[in-house]
């Protein structure tokens, strides 16, 4: 039974993820978005944030470099963490529910 409320788009796009640990120390990782929807994203990375961590993401759509013409910026929370065999040269992955997101062009201007 399909429980998703939004259409999921399969893609491979570079992204940055930011979060703070319980002591308030900031962490940043680079990874790949494996798929994305209006309400969530699955990320492949060598390091993953802890469960329920609040995160900020930047997804560089249409490219595997940060020079993409479209950037999705969002805030959300980690809802699932997976570790296992390496996938696309990444050691683990995680799913995040996205609460808010903004689309920006290469100049940082918000797209409506």
NORPE-V452477 format. One record per helix or strand. SS is the DSSP state (h for helix, s for strand). FROM is the first residue (numbers start at 0). LEN is the number of residues. If there is no record, write none. Layout:
ss from len
SS FROM LEN
SS FROM LEN
This chain:
ss from len
s 8 12
s 25 11
s 39 6
s 53 8
s 69 18
s 89 16
s 109 1
